[in-house]
Structures are given as structure tokens and as C-alpha cells.
Amino acid sequence: MVKRNCGGTIIIIGAGIAGLAAGCYAQMNGYRSQIFEMHDRPGGLCTAWRRQGFVFDGCIHYLFGSGQGQPFYRLWEELGVVPHQQFVHHDELLRVSEPHGKTLIVYSNPDRLEQHLKELSPVDRRLISDFCTGIRTFTHFDLSLLQQQPKALMQLGNWGKLARKMLPFVCPLARWGNLSAAEFADRFQDPFLRHAIPQMFGWESIPVMVGMSLLAYMHTKNAGFPLGGSLQFAQKIARRYRELGGEIHYESQVEKILIEKHRANGVRLYDNEKYFADRIISACDGHNTLFSLLDRQYVPREIKRYYDGHLPIHSQLQVSLGVNRDLSAEPHWTTHLLAEPVVIAGEERYEIGVKHYCFDPSLAPLGKSVLMVVLTTNYEYWQRIYGRSIYDAEEIQESQIIIDLLEQFYPGIKNDIEFVDVATPLTYERYTGNWKGSSCGWLLTKQTLPLSIKGLPKTLPKLRNFYSIGQWVEPGGSVPVVAMSGRNIIQQICREDKQTFRAMTP
């Protein structure tokens, strides 16, 4: 069966945040778009799942743009999320605790954090002062400046304007952007902080500048958690898209991008239905797009290199628990430094991070809690045993090891557990199509930070009318960045069609 469209038409592959955003802005600018999504719901990696009354969130920990008038807020306003979305703003990012009771509290307020760190280690006071001064500096830094306009379309005047706005931050960006959390920790004399600092932003290889920006935005109330969770957040953007006249085809996985005379002009689904349009935007997995959906002749060698294994990705193991206990009096996120390493999924672990979601009462029944542990893990470890009975047994075994650890931190918790859910990298790959189950595309490190600023190519030199957006062309991912990726590609298309780009609020 063949279905043809004519006029200014766009097909978008994937109803994740990037695809939904591209669809919204396409509709705002008079294009007729439709989205093809392999799953039965929107959001892609921005998702959650319900089990026996508990909602296990798989994505948002904090969202840049939650503060009115602050960076990225306008984006969410245009996409129909705010002002009606409510957010929780935490006073602390997380805690790092060692077995003997010493605890680092990562306050979002730089003054409070500075005082706390100096109490923990007076000998490191100068380093601590420099660090907290950096956080204060980044409270005035507009991260969205780096995303507001497609780099390919920026003219000399645009670059000059951007340079003037960036000038006050050049030195802090250079100093803290080229330093990982682990390297920063090595500068401390206090032995506890040397172990705790690498964990204070979630992963050891994160550039300190990124962590500073997060704390700065938390302090200005611009990095909140959306009440209702990630799936409800994505559903609001999907609703906005439909209200603008867009159409989403669920459970419609694209098998191939159709090409005629070196021009992308349609897609073929796995049920052999074909759909045609003037432009094709891939908002799905980058590896699958380049090496399966497209003919390899159109993929330049320099782009193939990004997928040769030299860039870091983030495959994760997520164990989610539905617990018959109110944990709201406990810190919402704590990383426990272990007295002795424990082997989980073939790797020695020296710390374990635990989160609960009692700050959002919609995610668990009254008096109960969602408890979650997320660990980085090796994709190949799980891939080798997938499809065999040992895979299910391994999921159970690893979750029991984690539950045994949790019993140390929350005595009696074993008896309170009502539901256990385990998601491996294979789970993420199966449900979202993301290469090796990576939950954020390329992991944001010193190595990938320059790529995240300039972005990867969104078009291919030998193929016309084809575009890529999302986390695989915006290293480091993050929800606002991939939404801006969708916005920018429509801005680029408008420029190609010599029409003024329009963005409007509901």
C-alpha cells in the first residue's frame, strides 16, 4: 500500500522529545508533518512505566527551564509544557556518605555549600572558595545560547553577538570545562572529599563545569523535577503536537528510508507500507539510522568513526522497587561509599547511589515509596546472555545483591518490598531502539564536551532532504538540548525555503 503527500510535507522518525519538538515547530511553520513511532506511546527515552500502582521513572532527574523567564523556559512554553506544569525544586542535589557516618551534602546554594565543605575540610578552603565562586558565576550563564540557533546558519554577526555574550564566561568555561570531577577530587587534601567529590554530580568523568551549571540552575530554581514524571511530561508535548494538527503513528517502526536520485523522499515500514514526503527527519537512534535505515554509501567515513567505540556511551542497569514504607523523611538521593567492594554484573562497585521519589506523591500509593538504584554497566555483559534462561536469573541475582545492600541503609526494607523491576541495557535497546541501550547517547565528558558545543553534522553531503536530530547528534543529550535540536532543524528548513521561522505559545 502506498500513501502519498504533496506540498510542504515532513516525515519524522521517532516520537521522543526531539521528534515531538520538531513536529510541533513544523506545524507552527505551516508544514504538514507526521511522526512514526515504534512504541505505543510518546517520549522515547523520556518515559516511565507503571507496576502495581508504582510509577518507575526512567529519565528526568532535573529539567533546565523550570524557572519562568530563565534559560529554556520559553522553549517549554512553546511546546505546551509550562506554565501549567508544576516542579519540585530541591535544596540539595544529593548526599555522599561513607560507612562511618561522614556525609557530603551537595547544597544547591553556593554559600551554604561553601560553608559545609570548609567545615568538612578547612585545609582545602582555597580550592573550595574557587569552586563555589565558579558556581555563582554560572548562575548568570545562559546555556541555551549554545543551542538557540543552528550553527550551520549562523552568520558573522550572529557569531559576534554570541561571542560578546559568552565573553565573561570564557575563563570559567576553559578552566572548569577541561577538568573532570575525578581530576578535581585529586586536588583535595582531605581523604573523605577525595573519595566523595567524584560522586557529587552522578559520574566521575563529568566536566566540573557541567556540574557547576547544574548547581547554579538549581540555585536559581531553574532545574526542577516535573511532577507526574517523565512520561507525563512527554505526553504534554505530544498533546501540543496533535493540537497543532500533527499526526503520530504508534507501533509503526520504520524499516528503511526511501531514496530517489540521491534525495530522501519517504519511509517504508516493517509491514511494507510506504509513506512519502518532501523531507525526512530522523529523530531516532543514530547508529540504526546510519547503518540500517540508510544505504551506507551515503554515510561519510568521518561520521562512521563516531560509532567505532572510541566515544563513551552510558549503558545502565536500573533496579526499581515499590516499597510499603514512607521514605519522605530520608534524603531523596544518596550515594553510599562502601566499606568493601561488591561485584554487580561482573564489575566491582565501590559505591551505590539510591534515590526515592516521595517528593512526587503521584508516583506511589499513599504511605508507600518508589526506591531506585541506577548503575553504569557493560552492554556486552548482558548481550552475551540475552535470550537464555541465565539472563532472567542474572536480573534476579543482581537485584538481590542490591536489595541486600539497601537493607544496610534502610533496616527492614526487605520485608517492605512489594515489587521489583529490573531494566538492563537490553531493556532500553528493546523498547527505545537506542544503540547498546545508551540512555543519553554519547556520555558528556571532557572528550565529548567540545562535540556537544558544536554538535555533530545534521545532514549528509551526498543525500538531500535528510536530517538527523536528537541526542546522537547533540553529544551529552539532555531533554532541553534535544528539544532545541528539533526546534533548530525546522529553523534550518525554513531558511532553506526562504520563509520566516515562527515559534508561538499555545
C-alpha positions in Angstrom: 0.0 0.0 0.0 1.4 3.4 -0.9 0.3 6.7 0.6 1.5 10.0 -0.9 1.5 13.5 0.4 2.3 16.7 -1.6 3.3 20.2 -0.7 5.4 21.1 2.3 5.5 17.7 4.0 7.8 16.2 6.6 8.1 12.7 7.9 9.7 12.4 11.4 11.1 9.1 12.6 10.7 8.7 16.4 8.3 10.4 18.9 10.9 11.1 21.5 11.4 14.7 22.8 13.4 15.7 19.7 10.9 14.3 17.2 7.9 15.8 19.1 9.6 19.2 19.2 10.5 19.0 15.5 6.9 18.1 14.8 5.5 21.0 16.8 7.7 23.6 15.2 7.0 22.1 11.7 3.3 22.6 12.3 3.8 26.1 13.7 5.5 27.0 10.4 2.9 25.6 8.0 4.4 22.2 7.2 2.3 19.1 7.3 4.2 16.6 9.4 3.6 13.1 10.7 5.6 11.0 13.2 6.3 7.3 13.0 7.0 5.7 16.4 8.0 2.1 17.1 6.4 2.1 20.6 2.8 2.5 21.7 3.4 5.8 23.5 5.4 9.0 23.0 8.6 10.1 24.8 11.3 7.6 23.7 13.8 7.6 26.5 11.8 10.2 28.3 9.5 7.7 29.8 8.1 5.9 32.9 6.3 2.7 33.5 3.6 1.6 36.0 3.8 -1.6 38.0 1.2 -2.5 40.7 0.4 1.1 41.5 4.0 2.3 41.4 5.4 4.5 38.7 9.1 3.9 37.9 10.6 6.9 36.1 13.3 6.3 33.6 14.6 9.7 32.6 14.3 13.2 34.2 16.2 13.9 37.4 16.1 17.7 36.8 14.9 19.8 33.9 16.6 23.0 32.8 13.9 25.6 32.0 11.6 25.1 35.0 12.0 28.8 36.1 9.9 31.5 34.5 12.0 33.9 32.5 15.1 31.8 32.7 17.1 29.8 30.1 15.0 27.2 28.2 11.7 28.3 29.8 10.5 29.8 26.6 11.2 26.5 24.8 8.8 24.6 27.2 6.3 27.4 26.9 6.2 27.0 23.1 5.9 23.2 23.5 2.9 23.5 25.8 4.6 22.2 29.0 4.6 25.4 31.1 3.1 27.4 32.8 0.7 24.6 33.9 3.5 22.1 34.7 4.4 22.0 38.4 8.0 21.4 39.5 9.8 20.3 42.7 13.0 22.3 43.4 15.4 20.6 45.7 17.7 22.4 48.1 20.3 19.8 47.6 21.4 17.7 44.6 22.5 14.6 46.6 24.5 13.3 49.5 27.6 11.2 49.6 28.0 9.2 52.8 30.8 6.9 54.0 30.4 3.9 56.3 31.5 5.8 59.4 28.9 8.5 59.1 30.7 11.4 57.4 28.5 12.9 54.8 28.9 15.4 52.0 25.7 17.3 51.3 25.7 18.9 47.8 23.7 22.0 48.6 22.4 24.0 45.6 23.0 27.2 47.4 26.7 28.0 46.8 27.1 29.9 50.1 25.7 27.1 52.1 27.8 24.5 50.1 31.0 26.5 50.6 30.4 26.7 54.4 29.7 23.0 54.6 32.7 22.0 52.5 35.0 24.2 54.6 33.6 22.6 57.8 34.5 19.2 56.3 38.0 20.2 55.2 39.4 23.6 56.4 42.7 22.7 54.8 41.0 22.8 51.4 39.3 26.2 51.9 41.0 28.0 49.0 40.1 25.3 46.5 36.6 25.3 47.9 36.2 29.0 47.6 37.3 28.9 43.9 34.8 26.1 43.2 31.8 27.9 44.8 32.8 31.2 43.1 32.5 29.3 39.8 29.0 28.1 40.7 28.0 31.7 41.4 29.4 32.8 38.1 27.4 30.2 36.2 24.1 31.4 37.8 24.3 34.2 35.2 25.3 31.9 32.3 22.6 31.2 29.7 23.3 27.6 28.5 20.6 28.0 25.9 22.8 30.5 24.0 24.7 27.5 22.7 21.6 25.9 21.3 19.3 28.7 20.2 20.3 28.8 16.5 21.6 26.1 14.1 25.4 26.6 13.9 25.2 26.0 10.1 23.0 29.1 9.7 24.9 31.5 11.9 26.4 34.4 10.0 29.3 36.6 11.1 27.1 39.0 13.0 25.5 36.1 14.9 28.8 34.7 15.9 29.9 38.2 17.1 26.8 38.6 19.2 27.3 35.2 20.7 30.9 35.9 21.4 30.0 39.1 23.3 27.5 37.3 25.5 30.0 34.5 26.1 33.0 36.7 26.9 32.5 36.9 30.7 32.4 33.1 30.9 35.4 32.2 28.7 37.8 31.8 31.5 35.5 29.8 33.8 34.5 27.6 30.8 38.1 26.9 29.9 39.2 26.3 33.5 36.3 24.1 34.6 35.3 22.6 31.3 38.6 20.8 30.9 38.6 19.2 34.4 36.6 16.1 35.3 35.1 15.5 38.7 37.6 12.8 39.4 40.6 15.1 38.5 39.1 17.8 40.6 38.9 15.5 43.6 42.6 14.7 43.3 43.3 18.3 44.2 41.8 17.9 47.7 43.9 17.1 50.7 41.0 15.7 52.8 40.8 11.9 52.2 37.0 11.8 52.6 36.5 14.6 50.0 38.9 12.9 47.6 36.5 9.9 47.6 33.3 11.9 47.8 33.8 14.7 45.2 33.9 12.3 42.2 30.4 11.2 43.1 28.8 14.6 43.7 27.4 15.1 40.2 26.5 11.5 39.3 29.5 10.2 37.3 33.3 10.7 37.8 34.1 11.7 34.2 31.6 14.6 34.1 33.3 18.0 33.4 33.2 20.1 36.5 31.7 23.0 34.5 28.6 20.9 33.8 28.1 20.1 37.5 28.6 23.7 38.4 26.0 24.8 35.8 23.5 22.2 37.3 24.0 23.5 40.9 23.8 27.1 39.6 20.4 26.4 37.9 19.2 24.5 40.9 20.0 27.6 43.0 18.1 29.9 40.6 15.1 27.4 40.7 15.6 26.6 37.0 16.4 22.8 37.3 13.3 21.3 38.9 11.7 17.8 38.6 8.3 17.9 36.8 5.6 16.5 39.0 4.0 13.5 37.3 7.3 12.2 35.9 8.9 11.9 32.5 6.1 10.1 30.6 3.5 12.6 31.6 5.9 15.4 30.6 6.4 13.8 27.1 2.6 13.3 26.8 2.1 17.1 27.2 4.3 17.8 24.2 2.6 15.0 22.2 -0.7 16.7 23.0 0.6 20.0 21.9 1.7 18.4 18.6 -1.7 16.9 18.0 -3.4 20.2 18.8 -1.2 21.9 16.1 -2.6 19.3 13.6 0.2 16.8 13.6 -0.3 13.0 13.4 1.5 10.3 15.3 1.6 6.7 14.0 2.3 4.5 17.0 3.6 0.9 16.7 4.8 1.9 13.2 8.5 1.1 13.1 10.4 2.3 10.1 12.5 -0.3 8.2 14.1 1.9 5.5 14.4 5.5 4.4 13.4 5.6 0.7 15.8 7.4 -1.6 15.3 8.5 -5.2 18.0 10.3 -7.2 20.1 11.0 -4.0 17.1 12.6 -2.3 15.3 11.2 0.7 11.6 11.1 -0.1 9.9 8.6 2.1 9.9 5.7 4.5 9.0 2.0 4.4 7.6 0.4 7.5 8.1 -3.2 8.6 4.6 -4.0 7.3 5.8 -2.8 3.9 3.6 0.3 3.9 5.3 3.3 2.2 4.8 6.9 3.1 6.3 9.8 1.1 7.2 13.4 2.0 9.4 16.3 0.8 11.8 15.9 3.8 12.7 13.1 6.2 13.9 13.8 9.7 15.4 11.0 11.8 14.9 11.6 15.5 15.6 8.0 16.5 18.8 6.1 17.3 21.8 7.4 15.4 23.5 4.0 14.8 20.3 2.4 13.4 19.7 5.5 11.2 23.2 5.4 9.6 23.8 1.7 9.3 20.3 0.3 8.8 17.7 2.9 7.7 20.1 4.4 5.2 22.2 2.9 2.4 25.8 3.0 3.7 27.0 4.8 0.6 25.5 8.0 1.9 27.4 7.9 5.3 30.8 9.6 5.2 33.8 7.9 6.8 34.2 10.7 9.4 30.6 10.1 10.6 31.1 6.4 10.8 34.1 6.9 13.1 31.8 8.3 15.8 30.4 4.8 16.2 33.7 2.9 16.2 33.8 2.6 20.0 36.2 5.4 20.9 33.5 7.7 22.3 32.0 6.9 25.7 28.3 5.9 26.0 26.2 5.3 29.1 24.6 1.9 29.4 22.8 1.4 32.7 21.3 -1.1 35.0 18.2 0.2 36.8 16.6 -1.6 39.7 13.3 0.0 40.8 11.5 -1.1 43.9 7.9 -0.5 45.0 8.2 -0.3 48.8 5.5 -0.3 51.5 7.2 2.4 53.6 7.1 6.2 53.6 10.7 7.3 52.9 9.9 11.0 52.7 12.0 11.8 55.8 15.1 10.4 54.1 17.3 12.4 51.7 15.9 11.9 48.2 19.3 10.9 46.7 22.3 9.4 48.5 25.4 7.8 47.2 26.8 5.4 49.7 30.6 4.8 49.7 31.0 1.1 50.5 33.4 -0.3 53.1 34.2 -3.3 50.9 33.6 -3.5 47.1 30.7 -5.7 45.9 30.5 -7.4 42.5 27.4 -6.5 40.5 27.0 -7.6 36.8 30.7 -8.6 36.7 32.1 -5.3 38.0 33.4 -4.3 41.4 31.4 -1.5 42.8 32.8 0.9 45.4 29.7 3.0 45.8 25.9 2.7 45.2 23.5 5.6 44.5 20.0 5.3 45.9 17.0 7.6 45.1 13.5 7.8 46.3 10.6 9.8 44.7 8.5 10.6 47.8 8.7 14.3 46.7 6.2 13.4 44.0 3.1 11.7 45.5 1.7 10.8 42.1 4.4 8.1 41.7 3.4 5.8 44.5 0.3 5.0 46.6 -0.2 6.9 49.9 2.3 5.8 52.5 4.4 3.9 50.0 7.6 4.8 48.1 9.5 4.2 44.9 13.1 3.4 45.5 15.6 3.3 42.7 19.2 2.3 42.1 20.9 3.1 38.8 24.4 1.8 37.9 26.5 2.0 34.8 27.0 -1.4 33.3 28.7 -3.1 30.4 26.4 -3.7 27.5 28.3 -6.7 26.2 28.0 -8.4 29.6 24.2 -8.5 29.2 24.2 -9.0 25.4 26.2 -12.3 25.8 23.5 -13.9 27.9 20.4 -12.4 26.3 17.8 -14.9 25.1 19.0 -17.6 27.6 17.5 -18.6 30.9 20.6 -17.2 32.6 19.6 -13.7 31.6 16.5 -13.7 33.8 18.4 -15.4 36.6 21.1 -12.8 36.4 18.5 -10.0 36.7 17.1 -11.6 39.8 20.6 -12.2 41.3 21.8 -8.7 40.7 18.6 -7.1 42.1 19.0 -9.3 45.3 22.6 -8.1 45.8 21.3 -4.6 45.6 18.5 -5.3 48.0 20.9 -6.8 50.5 22.9 -3.6 50.3 19.8 -1.5 50.8 19.0 -3.5 53.9 22.1 -1.9 55.5 20.9 1.6 54.7 17.2 1.1 55.4 17.0 -1.7 58.0 13.9 -4.0 57.4 13.4 -2.8 53.9 13.5 -6.3 52.5 10.2 -7.1 54.2 8.6 -3.9 52.8 9.4 -4.5 49.1 6.2 -5.2 47.1 7.5 -5.1 43.6 10.9 -5.4 41.9 11.6 -4.2 38.4 14.9 -4.6 36.6 15.9 -2.8 33.4 19.2 -3.7 31.7 20.8 -2.1 28.6 19.0 -4.7 26.6 15.7 -3.5 28.0 16.4 0.1 26.9 17.5 -1.2 23.5 14.4 -3.3 23.0 11.9 -0.6 24.0 13.6 2.6 22.6 15.9 1.2 19.8 18.9 3.1 21.3 22.3 1.6 20.4 23.7 -0.5 23.2 20.9 0.7 25.4 22.6 4.1 25.9 20.3 6.4 27.8 21.9 9.6 26.8 23.6 8.9 23.5 27.3 10.0 24.0 28.2 10.4 27.6 29.2 14.0 28.5 32.9 14.0 29.4 35.9 16.2 28.7 36.3 14.2 25.5 32.8 14.9 24.2 32.2 18.4 25.6 33.7 20.1 22.5 31.4 18.0 20.3 28.4 18.9 22.5 29.1 22.6 21.9 29.5 22.4 18.1 27.2 19.4 17.6 27.6 16.6 15.0 26.5 17.0 11.4 22.7 17.1 10.9 22.8 16.4 7.2 24.7 14.1 4.8 26.7 15.6 1.9 25.5 13.2 -0.7 21.9 12.9 0.4 19.4 15.8 0.0 16.3 16.4 2.1 17.5 14.2 5.0 18.2 15.5 8.6 19.3 14.0 11.9 18.3 15.4 15.3 18.4 14.3 18.9 21.0 13.0 21.4 23.2 11.2 18.8 24.0 14.5 17.0 24.0 16.6 20.2 26.6 14.7 22.4 25.6 14.7 26.1 21.9 14.7 25.2 19.6 16.1 28.0 16.0 16.8 27.5 16.2 20.6 26.7 19.1 20.1 24.3 17.3 17.5 22.2 14.2 19.6 22.2 16.2 22.5 20.9 17.7 20.2 18.3 14.1 19.6 17.0 13.4 23.4 17.0 16.7 24.2 15.2 16.2 21.8 12.4 12.8 23.4 11.5 14.5 26.8 11.7 17.1 25.5 9.2 14.4 24.1 6.9 12.6 27.4 7.0 15.8 29.1 6.0 16.2 26.7 3.1 12.6 27.5 2.0 13.2 31.2 2.3 10.5 31.7 4.9 10.5 33.3 8.3 10.7 30.9 11.2 7.8 31.2 13.6 7.5 30.0 17.2 4.4 30.6 19.2 2.9 29.7 22.6 -0.5 28.0 22.9 
